[in-house]
Amino acid sequence: MTPSPENTETLDEFRDRARTWIRANLRPADPEAHIGVLRAEGTDEEELAAVARERELQRILFDAGLAGICFPREYGGQGLTRAHQRVLDEELAGFE
């Protein structure tokens, strides 16, 4: 299902909303972090804490309407376009 024009944010509106929310709610990314690498150097406890934080981030992104961007609304997504997902990816760059 494609989103209907009357209920879809423009890319600029979406970018503004995403940027504002990201800067208010997420921490800058740690340039030393091993993104996507489990057990690189840390302990089991550090790994579990990292996984817990990732789950927390997924929940707060979902609650903010910034998860499931391209998934249809009837399946819990936002029903937006791939262009909206690219905008979100650009705005998330440099943040956890």
Stockholm file with secondary structure:
# STOCKHOLM 1.0

chainA/1-96         MTPSPENTETLDEFRDRARTWIRANLRPADPEAHIGVLRAEGTDEEELAAVARERELQRILFDAGLAGICFPREYGGQGLTRAHQRVLDEELAGFE
#=GR chainA/1-96 SS CCCCGGGSCCHHHHHHHHHHHHHHHCCBCCTTSCTTCTTSSCCHHHHHHHHHHHHHHHHHHHHTTCSSTTSCGGGTSCCCCHHHHHHHHHHHTTBC
#=GC SS_cons        CCCCGGGSCCHHHHHHHHHHHHHHHCCBCCTTSCTTCTTSSCCHHHHHHHHHHHHHHHHHHHHTTCSSTTSCGGGTSCCCCHHHHHHHHHHHTTBC
//
